[in-house]
């Protein structure tokens, strides 16, 4: 059986948008983690440095990642299967006061 990857929309916000030079992209991926890896491949080392720590992990206490309207809060959530038309939004931490 052939499994096709899902066509997903990724919306980037704040610093990630500035690094990528665009606010939205379309990718094919099976799960959220694969999508994040493909974003790094597309946008490079600066994007990786902003999104991942030295252990290739995302600190989900600070980053907000939404799959459609569901907030992803655990590493296990990053393994969620994607479906055609899903929208992934990534909000980096905001600092200031």
PDB file of N, CA, C and O in Angstrom, chain B, residues numbered from 101:
ATOM      1  N   UNK B 101       0.838  -1.184   0.000  1.00  0.00           N
ATOM      2  CA  UNK B 101       0.000   0.000   0.000  1.00  0.00           C
ATOM      3  C   UNK B 101       0.880   1.243   0.000  1.00  0.00           C
ATOM      4  O   UNK B 101       1.827   1.337   0.780  1.00  0.00           O
ATOM      5  N   UNK B 102       0.575   2.175  -0.854  1.00  0.00           N
ATOM      6  CA  UNK B 102       1.312   3.432  -0.941  1.00  0.00           C
ATOM      7  C   UNK B 102       0.599   4.466  -0.086  1.00  0.00           C
ATOM      8  O   UNK B 102      -0.608   4.675  -0.211  1.00  0.00           O
ATOM      9  N   UNK B 103       1.375   5.113   0.792  1.00  0.00           N
ATOM     10  CA  UNK B 103       0.818   6.157   1.644  1.00  0.00           C
ATOM     11  C   UNK B 103       1.345   7.500   1.153  1.00  0.00           C
ATOM     12  O   UNK B 103       2.555   7.710   1.067  1.00  0.00           O
ATOM     13  N   UNK B 104       0.438   8.389   0.838  1.00  0.00           N
ATOM     14  CA  UNK B 104       0.828   9.720   0.389  1.00  0.00           C
ATOM     15  C   UNK B 104       0.972  10.649   1.577  1.00  0.00           C
ATOM     16  O   UNK B 104       0.194  10.590   2.529  1.00  0.00           O
ATOM     17  N   UNK B 105       1.973  11.505   1.510  1.00  0.00           N
ATOM     18  CA  UNK B 105       2.146  12.491   2.562  1.00  0.00           C
ATOM     19  C   UNK B 105       1.043  13.539   2.452  1.00  0.00           C
ATOM     20  O   UNK B 105       0.501  13.798   1.377  1.00  0.00           O
ATOM     21  N   UNK B 106       0.733  14.128   3.597  1.00  0.00           N
ATOM     22  CA  UNK B 106      -0.300  15.156   3.642  1.00  0.00           C
ATOM     23  C   UNK B 106       0.240  16.484   3.114  1.00  0.00           C
ATOM     24  O   UNK B 106       1.403  16.825   3.330  1.00  0.00           O
ATOM     25  N   UNK B 107      -0.607  17.213   2.434  1.00  0.00           N
ATOM     26  CA  UNK B 107      -0.311  18.575   2.005  1.00  0.00           C
ATOM     27  C   UNK B 107      -0.748  19.501   3.130  1.00  0.00           C
ATOM     28  O   UNK B 107      -1.939  19.589   3.427  1.00  0.00           O
ATOM     29  N   UNK B 108       0.198  20.196   3.762  1.00  0.00           N
ATOM     30  CA  UNK B 108      -0.129  21.050   4.902  1.00  0.00           C
ATOM     31  C   UNK B 108       0.319  22.487   4.660  1.00  0.00           C
ATOM     32  O   UNK B 108       1.242  22.751   3.890  1.00  0.00           O
ATOM     33  N   UNK B 109      -0.354  23.394   5.331  1.00  0.00           N
ATOM     34  CA  UNK B 109       0.000  24.806   5.326  1.00  0.00           C
ATOM     35  C   UNK B 109       0.704  25.100   6.643  1.00  0.00           C
ATOM     36  O   UNK B 109       0.225  24.715   7.710  1.00  0.00           O
ATOM     37  N   UNK B 110       1.839  25.783   6.565  1.00  0.00           N
ATOM     38  CA  UNK B 110       2.564  26.182   7.770  1.00  0.00           C
ATOM     39  C   UNK B 110       2.596  27.701   7.814  1.00  0.00           C
ATOM     40  O   UNK B 110       3.036  28.356   6.869  1.00  0.00           O
ATOM     41  N   UNK B 111       2.122  28.249   8.929  1.00  0.00           N
ATOM     42  CA  UNK B 111       2.141  29.699   9.130  1.00  0.00           C
ATOM     43  C   UNK B 111       3.175  30.025  10.197  1.00  0.00           C
ATOM     44  O   UNK B 111       3.150  29.487  11.304  1.00  0.00           O
ATOM     45  N   UNK B 112       4.077  30.914   9.832  1.00  0.00           N
ATOM     46  CA  UNK B 112       5.172  31.310  10.718  1.00  0.00           C
ATOM     47  C   UNK B 112       4.893  32.684  11.289  1.00  0.00           C
ATOM     48  O   UNK B 112       4.358  33.553  10.601  1.00  0.00           O
ATOM     49  N   UNK B 113       5.255  32.882  12.546  1.00  0.00           N
ATOM     50  CA  UNK B 113       4.965  34.139  13.215  1.00  0.00           C
ATOM     51  C   UNK B 113       6.226  34.724  13.840  1.00  0.00           C
ATOM     52  O   UNK B 113       7.165  34.006  14.184  1.00  0.00           O
ATOM     53  N   UNK B 114       6.221  36.043  13.978  1.00  0.00           N
ATOM     54  CA  UNK B 114       7.253  36.801  14.684  1.00  0.00           C
ATOM     55  C   UNK B 114       8.648  36.508  14.155  1.00  0.00           C
ATOM     56  O   UNK B 114       8.877  36.640  12.952  1.00  0.00           O
ATOM     57  N   UNK B 115       9.590  36.115  15.010  1.00  0.00           N
ATOM     58  CA  UNK B 115      10.988  35.942  14.610  1.00  0.00           C
ATOM     59  C   UNK B 115      11.145  34.888  13.518  1.00  0.00           C
ATOM     60  O   UNK B 115      11.978  35.046  12.626  1.00  0.00           O
ATOM     61  N   UNK B 116      10.364  33.825  13.575  1.00  0.00           N
ATOM     62  CA  UNK B 116      10.474  32.787  12.545  1.00  0.00           C
ATOM     63  C   UNK B 116      10.060  33.323  11.180  1.00  0.00           C
ATOM     64  O   UNK B 116      10.639  32.949  10.160  1.00  0.00           O
ATOM     65  N   UNK B 117       9.075  34.185  11.162  1.00  0.00           N
ATOM     66  CA  UNK B 117       8.652  34.825   9.913  1.00  0.00           C
ATOM     67  C   UNK B 117       9.785  35.688   9.358  1.00  0.00           C
ATOM     68  O   UNK B 117      10.045  35.687   8.154  1.00  0.00           O
ATOM     69  N   UNK B 118      10.449  36.415  10.237  1.00  0.00           N
ATOM     70  CA  UNK B 118      11.550  37.281   9.802  1.00  0.00           C
ATOM     71  C   UNK B 118      12.697  36.451   9.226  1.00  0.00           C
ATOM     72  O   UNK B 118      13.287  36.832   8.214  1.00  0.00           O
ATOM     73  N   UNK B 119      13.015  35.331   9.854  1.00  0.00           N
ATOM     74  CA  UNK B 119      14.098  34.480   9.365  1.00  0.00           C
ATOM     75  C   UNK B 119      13.727  33.858   8.021  1.00  0.00           C
ATOM     76  O   UNK B 119      14.546  33.830   7.103  1.00  0.00           O
ATOM     77  N   UNK B 120      12.508  33.363   7.904  1.00  0.00           N
ATOM     78  CA  UNK B 120      12.063  32.685   6.686  1.00  0.00           C
ATOM     79  C   UNK B 120      11.837  33.655   5.524  1.00  0.00           C
ATOM     80  O   UNK B 120      11.963  33.277   4.360  1.00  0.00           O
ATOM     81  N   UNK B 121      11.504  34.899   5.847  1.00  0.00           N
ATOM     82  CA  UNK B 121      11.216  35.868   4.794  1.00  0.00           C
ATOM     83  C   UNK B 121       9.832  35.697   4.192  1.00  0.00           C
ATOM     84  O   UNK B 121       9.521  36.297   3.162  1.00  0.00           O
ATOM     85  N   UNK B 122       9.006  34.888   4.825  1.00  0.00           N
ATOM     86  CA  UNK B 122       7.622  34.708   4.389  1.00  0.00           C
ATOM     87  C   UNK B 122       6.797  34.259   5.587  1.00  0.00           C
ATOM     88  O   UNK B 122       7.326  33.720   6.559  1.00  0.00           O
ATOM     89  N   UNK B 123       5.511  34.488   5.500  1.00  0.00           N
ATOM     90  CA  UNK B 123       4.664  34.133   6.641  1.00  0.00           C
ATOM     91  C   UNK B 123       3.951  32.798   6.471  1.00  0.00           C
ATOM     92  O   UNK B 123       3.334  32.304   7.415  1.00  0.00           O
ATOM     93  N   UNK B 124       4.027  32.213   5.290  1.00  0.00           N
ATOM     94  CA  UNK B 124       3.322  30.963   5.053  1.00  0.00           C
ATOM     95  C   UNK B 124       4.044  30.155   3.990  1.00  0.00           C
ATOM     96  O   UNK B 124       4.599  30.700   3.036  1.00  0.00           O
ATOM     97  N   UNK B 125       4.022  28.832   4.180  1.00  0.00           N
ATOM     98  CA  UNK B 125       4.582  27.929   3.183  1.00  0.00           C
ATOM     99  C   UNK B 125       3.733  26.669   3.141  1.00  0.00           C
ATOM    100  O   UNK B 125       2.964  26.394   4.062  1.00  0.00           O
ATOM    101  N   UNK B 126       3.878  25.918   2.077  1.00  0.00           N
ATOM    102  CA  UNK B 126       3.139  24.671   1.907  1.00  0.00           C
ATOM    103  C   UNK B 126       4.151  23.540   1.807  1.00  0.00           C
ATOM    104  O   UNK B 126       5.122  23.630   1.057  1.00  0.00           O
ATOM    105  N   UNK B 127       3.917  22.470   2.571  1.00  0.00           N
ATOM    106  CA  UNK B 127       4.829  21.343   2.593  1.00  0.00           C
ATOM    107  C   UNK B 127       4.055  20.037   2.548  1.00  0.00           C
ATOM    108  O   UNK B 127       2.853  20.000   2.810  1.00  0.00           O
ATOM    109  N   UNK B 128       4.769  18.960   2.209  1.00  0.00           N
ATOM    110  CA  UNK B 128       4.238  17.608   2.321  1.00  0.00           C
ATOM    111  C   UNK B 128       4.962  16.929   3.467  1.00  0.00           C
ATOM    112  O   UNK B 128       6.191  16.952   3.527  1.00  0.00           O
ATOM    113  N   UNK B 129       4.208  16.322   4.383  1.00  0.00           N
ATOM    114  CA  UNK B 129       4.811  15.624   5.517  1.00  0.00           C
ATOM    115  C   UNK B 129       3.809  14.643   6.100  1.00  0.00           C
ATOM    116  O   UNK B 129       2.600  14.767   5.906  1.00  0.00           O
ATOM    117  N   UNK B 130       4.350  13.653   6.827  1.00  0.00           N
ATOM    118  CA  UNK B 130       3.496  12.661   7.482  1.00  0.00           C
ATOM    119  C   UNK B 130       3.059  13.098   8.870  1.00  0.00           C
ATOM    120  O   UNK B 130       1.936  12.820   9.291  1.00  0.00           O
ATOM    121  N   UNK B 131       3.964  13.793   9.593  1.00  0.00           N
ATOM    122  CA  UNK B 131       3.637  14.203  10.959  1.00  0.00           C
ATOM    123  C   UNK B 131       4.246  15.570  11.256  1.00  0.00           C
ATOM    124  O   UNK B 131       4.969  16.135  10.436  1.00  0.00           O
ATOM    125  N   UNK B 132       3.941  16.082  12.429  1.00  0.00           N
ATOM    126  CA  UNK B 132       4.371  17.440  12.793  1.00  0.00           C
ATOM    127  C   UNK B 132       5.895  17.519  12.838  1.00  0.00           C
ATOM    128  O   UNK B 132       6.478  18.464  12.307  1.00  0.00           O
ATOM    129  N   UNK B 133       6.545  16.543  13.464  1.00  0.00           N
ATOM    130  CA  UNK B 133       8.002  16.576  13.590  1.00  0.00           C
ATOM    131  C   UNK B 133       8.682  16.611  12.222  1.00  0.00           C
ATOM    132  O   UNK B 133       9.646  17.349  12.020  1.00  0.00           O
ATOM    133  N   UNK B 134       8.174  15.809  11.286  1.00  0.00           N
ATOM    134  CA  UNK B 134       8.735  15.821   9.939  1.00  0.00           C
ATOM    135  C   UNK B 134       8.561  17.197   9.291  1.00  0.00           C
ATOM    136  O   UNK B 134       9.440  17.665   8.569  1.00  0.00           O
ATOM    137  N   UNK B 135       7.438  17.828   9.551  1.00  0.00           N
ATOM    138  CA  UNK B 135       7.206  19.182   9.024  1.00  0.00           C
ATOM    139  C   UNK B 135       8.248  20.151   9.570  1.00  0.00           C
ATOM    140  O   UNK B 135       8.802  20.958   8.824  1.00  0.00           O
ATOM    141  N   UNK B 136       8.514  20.069  10.878  1.00  0.00           N
ATOM    142  CA  UNK B 136       9.508  20.955  11.482  1.00  0.00           C
ATOM    143  C   UNK B 136      10.885  20.718  10.881  1.00  0.00           C
ATOM    144  O   UNK B 136      11.620  21.668  10.610  1.00  0.00           O
ATOM    145  N   UNK B 137      11.235  19.459  10.672  1.00  0.00           N
ATOM    146  CA  UNK B 137      12.526  19.134  10.058  1.00  0.00           C
ATOM    147  C   UNK B 137      12.611  19.683   8.635  1.00  0.00           C
ATOM    148  O   UNK B 137      13.656  20.186   8.222  1.00  0.00           O
ATOM    149  N   UNK B 138      11.522  19.586   7.893  1.00  0.00           N
ATOM    150  CA  UNK B 138      11.509  20.122   6.523  1.00  0.00           C
ATOM    151  C   UNK B 138      11.625  21.643   6.515  1.00  0.00           C
ATOM    152  O   UNK B 138      12.240  22.216   5.616  1.00  0.00           O
ATOM    153  N   UNK B 139      11.035  22.297   7.514  1.00  0.00           N
ATOM    154  CA  UNK B 139      11.189  23.757   7.618  1.00  0.00           C
ATOM    155  C   UNK B 139      12.653  24.129   7.835  1.00  0.00           C
ATOM    156  O   UNK B 139      13.146  25.086   7.237  1.00  0.00           O
ATOM    157  N   UNK B 140      13.340  23.387   8.676  1.00  0.00           N
ATOM    158  CA  UNK B 140      14.765  23.632   8.912  1.00  0.00           C
ATOM    159  C   UNK B 140      15.546  23.426   7.616  1.00  0.00           C
ATOM    160  O   UNK B 140      16.430  24.218   7.290  1.00  0.00           O
ATOM    161  N   UNK B 141      15.225  22.372   6.882  1.00  0.00           N
ATOM    162  CA  UNK B 141      15.886  22.144   5.602  1.00  0.00           C
ATOM    163  C   UNK B 141      15.648  23.267   4.607  1.00  0.00           C
ATOM    164  O   UNK B 141      16.526  23.605   3.813  1.00  0.00           O
ATOM    165  N   UNK B 142      14.474  23.831   4.655  1.00  0.00           N
ATOM    166  CA  UNK B 142      14.118  24.910   3.721  1.00  0.00           C
ATOM    167  C   UNK B 142      14.730  26.255   4.115  1.00  0.00           C
ATOM    168  O   UNK B 142      15.182  27.007   3.252  1.00  0.00           O
ATOM    169  N   UNK B 143      14.745  26.561   5.427  1.00  0.00           N
ATOM    170  CA  UNK B 143      15.143  27.898   5.869  1.00  0.00           C
ATOM    171  C   UNK B 143      16.525  27.981   6.507  1.00  0.00           C
ATOM    172  O   UNK B 143      17.021  29.083   6.741  1.00  0.00           O
ATOM    173  N   UNK B 144      17.154  26.855   6.793  1.00  0.00           N
ATOM    174  CA  UNK B 144      18.555  26.870   7.180  1.00  0.00           C
ATOM    175  C   UNK B 144      18.880  26.940   8.659  1.00  0.00           C
ATOM    176  O   UNK B 144      18.021  26.807   9.530  1.00  0.00           O
ATOM    177  N   UNK B 145      20.167  27.156   8.897  1.00  0.00           N
ATOM    178  CA  UNK B 145      20.742  27.061  10.235  1.00  0.00           C
ATOM    179  C   UNK B 145      20.190  28.111  11.202  1.00  0.00           C
ATOM    180  O   UNK B 145      20.011  27.814  12.383  1.00  0.00           O
ATOM    181  N   UNK B 146      19.921  29.309  10.737  1.00  0.00           N
ATOM    182  CA  UNK B 146      19.370  30.342  11.625  1.00  0.00           C
ATOM    183  C   UNK B 146      17.975  29.940  12.104  1.00  0.00           C
ATOM    184  O   UNK B 146      17.628  30.144  13.267  1.00  0.00           O
ATOM    185  N   UNK B 147      17.194  29.379  11.218  1.00  0.00           N
ATOM    186  CA  UNK B 147      15.856  28.901  11.583  1.00  0.00           C
ATOM    187  C   UNK B 147      15.985  27.778  12.608  1.00  0.00           C
ATOM    188  O   UNK B 147      15.266  27.766  13.606  1.00  0.00           O
ATOM    189  N   UNK B 148      16.900  26.830  12.368  1.00  0.00           N
ATOM    190  CA  UNK B 148      17.134  25.731  13.306  1.00  0.00           C
ATOM    191  C   UNK B 148      17.523  26.273  14.676  1.00  0.00           C
ATOM    192  O   UNK B 148      16.995  25.824  15.693  1.00  0.00           O
ATOM    193  N   UNK B 149      18.438  27.232  14.710  1.00  0.00           N
ATOM    194  CA  UNK B 149      18.889  27.798  15.974  1.00  0.00           C
ATOM    195  C   UNK B 149      17.794  28.504  16.742  1.00  0.00           C
ATOM    196  O   UNK B 149      17.815  28.543  17.972  1.00  0.00           O
ATOM    197  N   UNK B 150      16.844  29.058  16.026  1.00  0.00           N
ATOM    198  CA  UNK B 150      15.739  29.738  16.688  1.00  0.00           C
ATOM    199  C   UNK B 150      14.698  28.746  17.204  1.00  0.00           C
ATOM    200  O   UNK B 150      14.094  28.967  18.254  1.00  0.00           O
ATOM    201  N   UNK B 151      14.489  27.661  16.472  1.00  0.00           N
ATOM    202  CA  UNK B 151      13.423  26.723  16.798  1.00  0.00           C
ATOM    203  C   UNK B 151      13.866  25.603  17.738  1.00  0.00           C
ATOM    204  O   UNK B 151      13.121  25.229  18.644  1.00  0.00           O
ATOM    205  N   UNK B 152      15.067  25.065  17.534  1.00  0.00           N
ATOM    206  CA  UNK B 152      15.531  23.898  18.286  1.00  0.00           C
ATOM    207  C   UNK B 152      16.659  24.260  19.237  1.00  0.00           C
ATOM    208  O   UNK B 152      17.411  25.205  18.998  1.00  0.00           O
ATOM    209  N   UNK B 153      16.771  23.480  20.341  1.00  0.00           N
ATOM    210  CA  UNK B 153      17.912  23.631  21.238  1.00  0.00           C
ATOM    211  C   UNK B 153      19.039  22.704  20.773  1.00  0.00           C
ATOM    212  O   UNK B 153      18.933  22.077  19.719  1.00  0.00           O
ATOM    213  N   UNK B 154      20.114  22.619  21.557  1.00  0.00           N
ATOM    214  CA  UNK B 154      21.268  21.823  21.145  1.00  0.00           C
ATOM    215  C   UNK B 154      20.972  20.323  21.114  1.00  0.00           C
ATOM    216  O   UNK B 154      21.744  19.555  20.540  1.00  0.00           O
ATOM    217  N   UNK B 155      19.872  19.902  21.720  1.00  0.00           N
ATOM    218  CA  UNK B 155      19.477  18.493  21.727  1.00  0.00           C
ATOM    219  C   UNK B 155      18.416  18.203  20.679  1.00  0.00           C
ATOM    220  O   UNK B 155      17.772  17.154  20.709  1.00  0.00           O
ATOM    221  N   UNK B 156      18.234  19.147  19.739  1.00  0.00           N
ATOM    222  CA  UNK B 156      17.246  19.030  18.667  1.00  0.00           C
ATOM    223  C   UNK B 156      15.819  18.902  19.218  1.00  0.00           C
ATOM    224  O   UNK B 156      14.990  18.169  18.678  1.00  0.00           O
ATOM    225  N   UNK B 157      15.561  19.627  20.297  1.00  0.00           N
ATOM    226  CA  UNK B 157      14.243  19.645  20.929  1.00  0.00           C
ATOM    227  C   UNK B 157      13.679  21.067  20.879  1.00  0.00           C
ATOM    228  O   UNK B 157      14.424  22.045  20.812  1.00  0.00           O
ATOM    229  N   UNK B 158      12.369  21.156  20.911  1.00  0.00           N
ATOM    230  CA  UNK B 158      11.684  22.449  20.989  1.00  0.00           C
ATOM    231  C   UNK B 158      11.163  22.587  22.405  1.00  0.00           C
ATOM    232  O   UNK B 158      10.543  21.664  22.933  1.00  0.00           O
ATOM    233  N   UNK B 159      11.407  23.721  23.019  1.00  0.00           N
ATOM    234  CA  UNK B 159      10.893  23.940  24.369  1.00  0.00           C
ATOM    235  C   UNK B 159       9.436  24.372  24.265  1.00  0.00           C
ATOM    236  O   UNK B 159       9.134  25.544  24.037  1.00  0.00           O
ATOM    237  N   UNK B 160       8.545  23.411  24.435  1.00  0.00           N
ATOM    238  CA  UNK B 160       7.117  23.680  24.258  1.00  0.00           C
ATOM    239  C   UNK B 160       6.508  24.461  25.406  1.00  0.00           C
ATOM    240  O   UNK B 160       5.318  24.776  25.382  1.00  0.00           O
ATOM    241  N   UNK B 161       7.322  24.779  26.423  1.00  0.00           N
ATOM    242  CA  UNK B 161       6.835  25.689  27.469  1.00  0.00           C
ATOM    243  C   UNK B 161       6.793  27.111  26.945  1.00  0.00           C
ATOM    244  O   UNK B 161       6.012  27.932  27.426  1.00  0.00           O
ATOM    245  N   UNK B 162       7.631  27.406  25.959  1.00  0.00           N
ATOM    246  CA  UNK B 162       7.731  28.765  25.423  1.00  0.00           C
ATOM    247  C   UNK B 162       7.167  28.875  24.018  1.00  0.00           C
ATOM    248  O   UNK B 162       6.469  29.842  23.709  1.00  0.00           O
ATOM    249  N   UNK B 163       7.454  27.906  23.163  1.00  0.00           N
ATOM    250  CA  UNK B 163       6.903  27.910  21.813  1.00  0.00           C
ATOM    251  C   UNK B 163       5.452  27.460  21.861  1.00  0.00           C
ATOM    252  O   UNK B 163       5.087  26.600  22.663  1.00  0.00           O
ATOM    253  N   UNK B 164       4.639  28.034  21.013  1.00  0.00           N
ATOM    254  CA  UNK B 164       3.259  27.597  20.861  1.00  0.00           C
ATOM    255  C   UNK B 164       3.112  27.073  19.438  1.00  0.00           C
ATOM    256  O   UNK B 164       3.281  27.807  18.465  1.00  0.00           O
ATOM    257  N   UNK B 165       2.797  25.807  19.345  1.00  0.00           N
ATOM    258  CA  UNK B 165       2.587  25.178  18.050  1.00  0.00           C
ATOM    259  C   UNK B 165       1.150  24.680  18.029  1.00  0.00           C
ATOM    260  O   UNK B 165       0.720  23.921  18.898  1.00  0.00           O
ATOM    261  N   UNK B 166       0.426  25.123  17.021  1.00  0.00           N
ATOM    262  CA  UNK B 166      -0.973  24.732  16.859  1.00  0.00           C
ATOM    263  C   UNK B 166      -1.106  23.860  15.624  1.00  0.00           C
ATOM    264  O   UNK B 166      -0.567  24.177  14.563  1.00  0.00           O
ATOM    265  N   UNK B 167      -1.827  22.763  15.771  1.00  0.00           N
ATOM    266  CA  UNK B 167      -2.246  21.952  14.637  1.00  0.00           C
ATOM    267  C   UNK B 167      -3.735  22.183  14.509  1.00  0.00           C
ATOM    268  O   UNK B 167      -4.533  21.713  15.321  1.00  0.00           O
ATOM    269  N   UNK B 168      -4.091  22.921  13.467  1.00  0.00           N
ATOM    270  CA  UNK B 168      -5.447  23.433  13.313  1.00  0.00           C
ATOM    271  C   UNK B 168      -5.733  24.292  14.551  1.00  0.00           C
ATOM    272  O   UNK B 168      -5.071  25.317  14.712  1.00  0.00           O
ATOM    273  N   UNK B 169      -6.649  23.951  15.410  1.00  0.00           N
ATOM    274  CA  UNK B 169      -6.919  24.801  16.581  1.00  0.00           C
ATOM    275  C   UNK B 169      -6.451  24.158  17.883  1.00  0.00           C
ATOM    276  O   UNK B 169      -6.738  24.663  18.969  1.00  0.00           O
ATOM    277  N   UNK B 170      -5.725  23.035  17.772  1.00  0.00           N
ATOM    278  CA  UNK B 170      -5.243  22.309  18.948  1.00  0.00           C
ATOM    279  C   UNK B 170      -3.798  22.709  19.256  1.00  0.00           C
ATOM    280  O   UNK B 170      -2.931  22.647  18.385  1.00  0.00           O
ATOM    281  N   UNK B 171      -3.551  23.117  20.494  1.00  0.00           N
ATOM    282  CA  UNK B 171      -2.186  23.454  20.893  1.00  0.00           C
ATOM    283  C   UNK B 171      -1.446  22.161  21.219  1.00  0.00           C
ATOM    284  O   UNK B 171      -1.974  21.291  21.912  1.00  0.00           O
ATOM    285  N   UNK B 172      -0.227  22.043  20.716  1.00  0.00           N
ATOM    286  CA  UNK B 172       0.603  20.872  20.960  1.00  0.00           C
ATOM    287  C   UNK B 172       1.512  21.174  22.144  1.00  0.00           C
ATOM    288  O   UNK B 172       2.259  22.152  22.119  1.00  0.00           O
ATOM    289  N   UNK B 173       1.452  20.348  23.172  1.00  0.00           N
ATOM    290  CA  UNK B 173       2.151  20.681  24.415  1.00  0.00           C
ATOM    291  C   UNK B 173       3.208  19.668  24.831  1.00  0.00           C
ATOM    292  O   UNK B 173       3.946  19.914  25.785  1.00  0.00           O
ATOM    293  N   UNK B 174       3.302  18.535  24.140  1.00  0.00           N
ATOM    294  CA  UNK B 174       4.280  17.516  24.519  1.00  0.00           C
ATOM    295  C   UNK B 174       5.072  17.058  23.303  1.00  0.00           C
ATOM    296  O   UNK B 174       4.655  17.264  22.163  1.00  0.00           O
ATOM    297  N   UNK B 175       6.214  16.438  23.556  1.00  0.00           N
ATOM    298  CA  UNK B 175       7.005  15.863  22.469  1.00  0.00           C
ATOM    299  C   UNK B 175       6.184  14.821  21.708  1.00  0.00           C
ATOM    300  O   UNK B 175       6.309  14.702  20.489  1.00  0.00           O
ATOM    301  N   UNK B 176       5.355  14.074  22.417  1.00  0.00           N
ATOM    302  CA  UNK B 176       4.520  13.072  21.764  1.00  0.00           C
ATOM    303  C   UNK B 176       3.565  13.717  20.762  1.00  0.00           C
ATOM    304  O   UNK B 176       3.269  13.137  19.717  1.00  0.00           O
ATOM    305  N   UNK B 177       3.088  14.913  21.083  1.00  0.00           N
ATOM    306  CA  UNK B 177       2.192  15.624  20.167  1.00  0.00           C
ATOM    307  C   UNK B 177       2.856  15.896  18.816  1.00  0.00           C
ATOM    308  O   UNK B 177       2.178  15.977  17.792  1.00  0.00           O
ATOM    309  N   UNK B 178       4.178  16.036  18.818  1.00  0.00           N
ATOM    310  CA  UNK B 178       4.888  16.319  17.569  1.00  0.00           C
ATOM    311  C   UNK B 178       4.853  15.129  16.615  1.00  0.00           C
ATOM    312  O   UNK B 178       5.183  15.268  15.437  1.00  0.00           O
ATOM    313  N   UNK B 179       4.458  13.972  17.112  1.00  0.00           N
ATOM    314  CA  UNK B 179       4.315  12.795  16.276  1.00  0.00           C
ATOM    315  C   UNK B 179       2.930  12.641  15.667  1.00  0.00           C
ATOM    316  O   UNK B 179       2.651  11.641  15.005  1.00  0.00           O
ATOM    317  N   UNK B 180       2.058  13.626  15.888  1.00  0.00           N
ATOM    318  CA  UNK B 180       0.685  13.540  15.368  1.00  0.00           C
ATOM    319  C   UNK B 180       0.690  13.451  13.846  1.00  0.00           C
ATOM    320  O   UNK B 180       1.396  14.182  13.151  1.00  0.00           O
ATOM    321  N   UNK B 181      -0.123  12.528  13.366  1.00  0.00           N
ATOM    322  CA  UNK B 181      -0.294  12.320  11.929  1.00  0.00           C
ATOM    323  C   UNK B 181      -0.983  13.536  11.315  1.00  0.00           C
ATOM    324  O   UNK B 181      -1.898  14.108  11.907  1.00  0.00           O
ATOM    325  N   UNK B 182      -0.535  13.918  10.134  1.00  0.00           N
ATOM    326  CA  UNK B 182      -1.125  15.048   9.422  1.00  0.00           C
ATOM    327  C   UNK B 182      -2.059  14.565   8.328  1.00  0.00           C
ATOM    328  O   UNK B 182      -1.931  13.452   7.817  1.00  0.00           O
ATOM    329  N   UNK B 183      -3.003  15.433   7.982  1.00  0.00           N
ATOM    330  CA  UNK B 183      -3.966  15.155   6.914  1.00  0.00           C
ATOM    331  C   UNK B 183      -3.975  16.325   5.938  1.00  0.00           C
ATOM    332  O   UNK B 183      -3.659  17.456   6.306  1.00  0.00           O
ATOM    333  N   UNK B 184      -4.338  16.045   4.699  1.00  0.00           N
ATOM    334  CA  UNK B 184      -4.410  17.109   3.694  1.00  0.00           C
ATOM    335  C   UNK B 184      -5.218  18.283   4.224  1.00  0.00           C
ATOM    336  O   UNK B 184      -6.299  18.109   4.786  1.00  0.00           O
ATOM    337  N   UNK B 185      -4.673  19.485   4.035  1.00  0.00           N
ATOM    338  CA  UNK B 185      -5.375  20.698   4.436  1.00  0.00           C
ATOM    339  C   UNK B 185      -5.129  21.133   5.865  1.00  0.00           C
ATOM    340  O   UNK B 185      -5.596  22.198   6.271  1.00  0.00           O
ATOM    341  N   UNK B 186      -4.394  20.322   6.653  1.00  0.00           N
ATOM    342  CA  UNK B 186      -4.077  20.747   8.022  1.00  0.00           C
ATOM    343  C   UNK B 186      -3.282  22.044   7.999  1.00  0.00           C
ATOM    344  O   UNK B 186      -2.529  22.312   7.062  1.00  0.00           O
ATOM    345  N   UNK B 187      -3.461  22.842   9.045  1.00  0.00           N
ATOM    346  CA  UNK B 187      -2.728  24.099   9.197  1.00  0.00           C
ATOM    347  C   UNK B 187      -1.905  24.009  10.478  1.00  0.00           C
ATOM    348  O   UNK B 187      -2.437  23.775  11.563  1.00  0.00           O
ATOM    349  N   UNK B 188      -0.605  24.200  10.328  1.00  0.00           N
ATOM    350  CA  UNK B 188       0.321  24.200  11.462  1.00  0.00           C
ATOM    351  C   UNK B 188       0.787  25.641  11.643  1.00  0.00           C
ATOM    352  O   UNK B 188       1.283  26.261  10.702  1.00  0.00           O
ATOM    353  N   UNK B 189       0.627  26.176  12.866  1.00  0.00           N
ATOM    354  CA  UNK B 189       1.088  27.534  13.160  1.00  0.00           C
ATOM    355  C   UNK B 189       2.139  27.466  14.255  1.00  0.00           C
ATOM    356  O   UNK B 189       1.987  26.735  15.233  1.00  0.00           O
ATOM    357  N   UNK B 190       3.205  28.234  14.080  1.00  0.00           N
ATOM    358  CA  UNK B 190       4.304  28.213  15.056  1.00  0.00           C
ATOM    359  C   UNK B 190       4.542  29.626  15.561  1.00  0.00           C
ATOM    360  O   UNK B 190       4.842  30.538  14.790  1.00  0.00           O
ATOM    361  N   UNK B 191       4.400  29.791  16.879  1.00  0.00           N
ATOM    362  CA  UNK B 191       4.634  31.075  17.542  1.00  0.00           C
ATOM    363  C   UNK B 191       5.850  30.949  18.443  1.00  0.00           C
ATOM    364  O   UNK B 191       5.811  30.209  19.426  1.00  0.00           O
ATOM    365  N   UNK B 192       6.938  31.663  18.127  1.00  0.00           N
ATOM    366  CA  UNK B 192       8.096  31.636  19.015  1.00  0.00           C
ATOM    367  C   UNK B 192       7.834  32.435  20.283  1.00  0.00           C
ATOM    368  O   UNK B 192       6.863  33.189  20.357  1.00  0.00           O
ATOM    369  N   UNK B 193       8.702  32.270  21.287  1.00  0.00           N
ATOM    370  CA  UNK B 193       8.495  33.011  22.539  1.00  0.00           C
ATOM    371  C   UNK B 193       8.564  34.513  22.305  1.00  0.00           C
ATOM    372  O   UNK B 193       9.287  34.992  21.431  1.00  0.00           O
ATOM    373  N   UNK B 194       7.808  35.235  23.093  1.00  0.00           N
ATOM    374  CA  UNK B 194       7.816  36.695  23.049  1.00  0.00           C
ATOM    375  C   UNK B 194       8.363  37.179  24.389  1.00  0.00           C
ATOM    376  O   UNK B 194       7.905  36.749  25.447  1.00  0.00           O
ATOM    377  N   UNK B 195       9.340  38.070  24.334  1.00  0.00           N
ATOM    378  CA  UNK B 195       9.913  38.621  25.551  1.00  0.00           C
ATOM    379  C   UNK B 195       9.743  40.131  25.546  1.00  0.00           C
ATOM    380  O   UNK B 195       9.577  40.757  24.500  1.00  0.00           O
ATOM    381  N   UNK B 196       9.787  40.672  26.698  1.00  0.00           N
ATOM    382  CA  UNK B 196       9.659  42.122  26.824  1.00  0.00           C
ATOM    383  C   UNK B 196       8.692  42.451  27.938  1.00  0.00           C
ATOM    384  O   UNK B 196       8.153  41.570  28.608  1.00  0.00           O
ATOM    385  N   UNK B 197       8.496  43.693  28.110  1.00  0.00           N
ATOM    386  CA  UNK B 197       7.592  44.050  29.201  1.00  0.00           C
ATOM    387  C   UNK B 197       7.009  45.397  29.030  1.00  0.00           C
ATOM    388  O   UNK B 197       6.226  45.842  29.869  1.00  0.00           O
TER     389      UNK B 197
END
